[in-house]
Amino acid sequence: MIRKDELSGLRDFTMDELQKRAREIKEELFNLRFQLRTGHLSDFSRVRAIRRSYAQVQTVISEKRLAEAKHGAA
């Protein structure tokens, strides 16, 4: 899971870095869900934490896209 200080650090990443991070988190989430279905996952809270991390990265990506659109139109 991404801590508060890491979340503010995410805003300093480039769009490519954010998208790469999102792909990595999505892949980890896929693996955790697979483990959950096969019964090999012991820490169920990890799924929720990874989902939250993915949402946080996606939020920062959306913020950057909105900022680009706003500055690009001005």
Buried (B, 14 or more C-beta within 10 A) or exposed (E): EBEEEEBEEBEEBEEEEBBEBBEEBBEBBEEBBEBEEEEEBEEEEBBEBBBEBBEBBBEBBEEBEEEEEEEEEE
